Amino acid sequence: MASPLVAQQRVPFYLALLVSLHIFIIIASNYLVQLPINVFGLHSTWGAFSFPFIFLATDLTVRLIGKTAARRVIGRAMIPALIASYFVSVLFHEGRFNNFAALGTFNTFVFRIALASFAAYVLGQLMDVQVFDRIRRNTTRWWLAPAASAIVGQALDTITFFAVAFWHSSNPFMAAHWQEIATVDYATKLTVSLLLFVPMYGVVLNAIVRALRRRELAMA
């Protein structure tokens, strides 16, 4: 059974760092999801390439400081991320800067995106934590837990986000194409995760473990 690797006295530092990272990724993804792209002739958004970073961060959190700490990160990040996402998305609606005067009018379309991101983040990340922790405790294959949690967590995250944000949306394009975009978005995120972020998880984890061991030896 794998146990947390970080000493308890270092947990507050890592929690603060991870909360900040989660908020940054959510804000960036909420902005990028407004920018459509074509992937092999299918509709998707640039957010499909940024949001998998948050699953990498969550999986490393579970492995390094435990499931409870990972849930604490989610709890601390979700409200600030919701508020910041709304303001940033209003200011940069449709990929352009709209001046601070735009904040004077409540933007329902952008708020739906922020609210959808909030719901998807909470549900997807809690699922990711549960699946990752359950599998990593019962296998010696380092890649299996991040791969399985990506498949399940990102499926829940994607369907929640696009259904809440764009079902009967005021944006005709997104209202008509959100199911196609969600499918392509999930396929893209999953491909990126399995081909890039799962190997990256192994590389980063090994680097952190080596750094922690050197630190322990230096302090001995």
DATALIN-V390554 format. One record per residue. N is the residue number from 1. RES is the residue in one small letter. OMEGA is omega in degrees with one decimal (NA if undefined). BURIAL is 1 if it has 24 or more other C-alpha atoms within 12 Angstrom, else 0. Layout:
n=N res=RES omega=OMEGA burial=BURIAL
n=N res=RES omega=OMEGA burial=BURIAL
This chain:
n=1 res=m omega=179.2 burial=0
n=2 res=a omega=180.0 burial=0
n=3 res=s omega=177.4 burial=0
n=4 res=p omega=-173.1 burial=1
n=5 res=l omega=-175.1 burial=1
n=6 res=v omega=178.3 burial=1
n=7 res=a omega=-175.2 burial=0
n=8 res=q omega=-178.5 burial=0
n=9 res=q omega=179.3 burial=0
n=10 res=r omega=-175.6 burial=0
n=11 res=v omega=-179.8 burial=1
n=12 res=p omega=178.9 burial=0
n=13 res=f omega=-179.2 burial=0
n=14 res=y omega=177.1 burial=1
n=15 res=l omega=179.6 burial=1
n=16 res=a omega=179.5 burial=0
n=17 res=l omega=-177.5 burial=0
n=18 res=l omega=176.3 burial=1
n=19 res=v omega=178.3 burial=1
n=20 res=s omega=179.6 burial=1
n=21 res=l omega=178.9 burial=1
n=22 res=h omega=-178.9 burial=1
n=23 res=i omega=-179.7 burial=1
n=24 res=f omega=-178.7 burial=1
n=25 res=i omega=179.4 burial=1
n=26 res=i omega=179.3 burial=1
n=27 res=i omega=-179.5 burial=1
n=28 res=a omega=-178.0 burial=1
n=29 res=s omega=177.5 burial=1
n=30 res=n omega=174.5 burial=1
n=31 res=y omega=-174.7 burial=1
n=32 res=l omega=180.0 burial=1
n=33 res=v omega=176.5 burial=1
n=34 res=q omega=-176.5 burial=1
n=35 res=l omega=-177.4 burial=1
n=36 res=p omega=173.5 burial=1
n=37 res=i omega=174.1 burial=0
n=38 res=n omega=176.7 burial=0
n=39 res=v omega=-177.1 burial=0
n=40 res=f omega=178.1 burial=0
n=41 res=g omega=179.8 burial=0
n=42 res=l omega=-176.8 burial=0
n=43 res=h omega=173.4 burial=1
n=44 res=s omega=177.6 burial=1
n=45 res=t omega=178.4 burial=1
n=46 res=w omega=178.5 burial=1
n=47 res=g omega=179.2 burial=1
n=48 res=a omega=-177.5 burial=1
n=49 res=f omega=-177.9 burial=1
n=50 res=s omega=-171.8 burial=1
n=51 res=f omega=177.4 burial=1
n=52 res=p omega=176.8 burial=1
n=53 res=f omega=-175.6 burial=1
n=54 res=i omega=176.2 burial=1
n=55 res=f omega=174.6 burial=1
n=56 res=l omega=-180.0 burial=1
n=57 res=a omega=-179.3 burial=1
n=58 res=t omega=-179.8 burial=1
n=59 res=d omega=176.9 burial=1
n=60 res=l omega=178.1 burial=1
n=61 res=t omega=179.1 burial=1
n=62 res=v omega=-176.6 burial=1
n=63 res=r omega=-173.4 burial=1
n=64 res=l omega=-175.1 burial=1
n=65 res=i omega=170.1 burial=1
n=66 res=g omega=-176.7 burial=1
n=67 res=k omega=-179.4 burial=1
n=68 res=t omega=178.7 burial=0
n=69 res=a omega=178.9 burial=1
n=70 res=a omega=176.7 burial=1
n=71 res=r omega=178.1 burial=1
n=72 res=r omega=176.8 burial=1
n=73 res=v omega=179.8 burial=1
n=74 res=i omega=-178.9 burial=1
n=75 res=g omega=-178.6 burial=1
n=76 res=r omega=-175.3 burial=0
n=77 res=a omega=-164.8 burial=1
n=78 res=m omega=-177.9 burial=1
n=79 res=i omega=175.9 burial=1
n=80 res=p omega=179.6 burial=1
n=81 res=a omega=178.1 burial=1
n=82 res=l omega=-178.0 burial=1
n=83 res=i omega=-178.1 burial=1
n=84 res=a omega=-179.9 burial=1
n=85 res=s omega=179.8 burial=1
n=86 res=y omega=-177.1 burial=1
n=87 res=f omega=-179.6 burial=1
n=88 res=v omega=-179.0 burial=1
n=89 res=s omega=176.0 burial=1
n=90 res=v omega=-178.6 burial=1
n=91 res=l omega=-176.7 burial=1
n=92 res=f omega=-179.2 burial=1
n=93 res=h omega=-179.5 burial=1
n=94 res=e omega=171.5 burial=0
n=95 res=g omega=179.5 burial=0
n=96 res=r omega=-179.7 burial=0
n=97 res=f omega=-173.5 burial=0
n=98 res=n omega=-178.7 burial=0
n=99 res=n omega=-175.5 burial=0
n=100 res=f omega=177.5 burial=0
n=101 res=a omega=-179.8 burial=0
n=102 res=a omega=179.8 burial=0
n=103 res=l omega=-179.5 burial=0
n=104 res=g omega=179.3 burial=0
n=105 res=t omega=179.7 burial=0
n=106 res=f omega=-177.2 burial=0
n=107 res=n omega=-176.6 burial=0
n=108 res=t omega=-178.7 burial=0
n=109 res=f omega=-179.5 burial=1
n=110 res=v omega=179.2 burial=1
n=111 res=f omega=176.8 burial=1
n=112 res=r omega=177.8 burial=1
n=113 res=i omega=179.6 burial=1
n=114 res=a omega=179.5 burial=1
n=115 res=l omega=178.2 burial=1
n=116 res=a omega=177.9 burial=1
n=117 res=s omega=178.2 burial=1
n=118 res=f omega=-178.6 burial=1
n=119 res=a omega=-178.7 burial=1
n=120 res=a omega=179.7 burial=1
n=121 res=y omega=-177.1 burial=1
n=122 res=v omega=-177.4 burial=1
n=123 res=l omega=-177.8 burial=1
n=124 res=g omega=-178.4 burial=1
n=125 res=q omega=177.1 burial=1
n=126 res=l omega=176.1 burial=1
n=127 res=m omega=179.0 burial=1
n=128 res=d omega=179.9 burial=1
n=129 res=v omega=-177.2 burial=1
n=130 res=q omega=-178.2 burial=1
n=131 res=v omega=-178.8 burial=1
n=132 res=f omega=-176.6 burial=1
n=133 res=d omega=-179.5 burial=1
n=134 res=r omega=-175.9 burial=1
n=135 res=i omega=-176.3 burial=1
n=136 res=r omega=177.2 burial=1
n=137 res=r omega=-173.6 burial=0
n=138 res=n omega=177.8 burial=0
n=139 res=t omega=175.0 burial=0
n=140 res=t omega=178.9 burial=0
n=141 res=r omega=-172.1 burial=0
n=142 res=w omega=-173.8 burial=1
n=143 res=w omega=-171.9 burial=1
n=144 res=l omega=-178.2 burial=1
n=145 res=a omega=178.7 burial=1
n=146 res=p omega=179.0 burial=1
n=147 res=a omega=-178.6 burial=1
n=148 res=a omega=-179.4 burial=1
n=149 res=s omega=176.7 burial=1
n=150 res=a omega=-178.8 burial=1
n=151 res=i omega=-175.4 burial=1
n=152 res=v omega=-176.1 burial=1
n=153 res=g omega=-178.4 burial=1
n=154 res=q omega=174.5 burial=1
n=155 res=a omega=179.4 burial=1
n=156 res=l omega=179.3 burial=1
n=157 res=d omega=-174.6 burial=1
n=158 res=t omega=-177.2 burial=1
n=159 res=i omega=178.2 burial=1
n=160 res=t omega=-177.1 burial=1
n=161 res=f omega=-173.5 burial=1
n=162 res=f omega=178.5 burial=1
n=163 res=a omega=-179.4 burial=1
n=164 res=v omega=-173.9 burial=1
n=165 res=a omega=-164.9 burial=1
n=166 res=f omega=175.9 burial=1
n=167 res=w omega=-174.4 burial=1
n=168 res=h omega=-179.0 burial=0
n=169 res=s omega=174.4 burial=0
n=170 res=s omega=175.5 burial=0
n=171 res=n omega=-173.8 burial=0
n=172 res=p omega=-178.7 burial=0
n=173 res=f omega=-178.5 burial=0
n=174 res=m omega=178.3 burial=1
n=175 res=a omega=-177.4 burial=0
n=176 res=a omega=-170.5 burial=0
n=177 res=h omega=-171.3 burial=1
n=178 res=w omega=179.7 burial=1
n=179 res=q omega=176.3 burial=1
n=180 res=e omega=-179.2 burial=1
n=181 res=i omega=179.2 burial=1
n=182 res=a omega=179.7 burial=1
n=183 res=t omega=178.9 burial=1
n=184 res=v omega=178.8 burial=1
n=185 res=d omega=179.0 burial=1
n=186 res=y omega=179.7 burial=1
n=187 res=a omega=179.7 burial=1
n=188 res=t omega=-179.9 burial=1
n=189 res=k omega=-178.6 burial=1
n=190 res=l omega=177.7 burial=1
n=191 res=t omega=178.4 burial=0
n=192 res=v omega=-178.5 burial=1
n=193 res=s omega=-174.8 burial=1
n=194 res=l omega=-177.4 burial=1
n=195 res=l omega=-176.0 burial=0
n=196 res=l omega=-170.2 burial=1
n=197 res=f omega=175.2 burial=1
n=198 res=v omega=173.4 burial=1
n=199 res=p omega=178.6 burial=0
n=200 res=m omega=176.3 burial=1
n=201 res=y omega=179.8 burial=1
n=202 res=g omega=-179.0 burial=1
n=203 res=v omega=-178.4 burial=0
n=204 res=v omega=179.3 burial=0
n=205 res=l omega=179.4 burial=1
n=206 res=n omega=179.6 burial=0
n=207 res=a omega=179.6 burial=0
n=208 res=i omega=179.3 burial=0
n=209 res=v omega=178.8 burial=0
n=210 res=r omega=179.7 burial=0
n=211 res=a omega=178.9 burial=0
n=212 res=l omega=179.0 burial=0
n=213 res=r omega=177.1 burial=0
n=214 res=r omega=178.9 burial=0
n=215 res=r omega=179.4 burial=0
n=216 res=e omega=-180.0 burial=0
n=217 res=l omega=-179.7 burial=0
n=218 res=a omega=-177.9 burial=0
n=219 res=m omega=-177.1 burial=0
n=220 res=a omega=NA burial=0
